Amino acid sequence: MLKGPQGTLFGKNTSAGVINVVSKKPQFQFGSDVALTAGNYGDLEGEASITGPFSETVAGRLFVAARER
């Protein structure tokens, strides 16, 4: 998260800050990732993604995340 004069980078109405999200591109090879994290005070996080081709020219990625505290 950025704070300060983001108007020059991200346009007007950014006085409260900016969250810049850059997504990971899908791959044309099948692949998957899984991550589980546990922390203090019952913090539990899980993430999973799968990627692969739909055709020779189109690929996709599905990402799911859950967080509980």
BELFEN-V78038 format. One record per backbone hydrogen bond with DSSP energy under -1.0 kcal/mol. CO is the residue of the C=O (numbers start at 1). NH is the residue of the N-H. Records with the same first field share a line. If there is no record, write none. Layout:
BEGIN
CO=NH + NH
END
This chain:
BEGIN
2=18
4=6
6=9 + 10
7=11
14=17
18=2
31=51
33=49
35=47
37=45
40=43
43=39
44=68
45=37
46=66
47=35
48=64
49=33
50=62
51=31
52=60
58=54 + 55
60=52
62=50
64=48
66=46
68=44
END
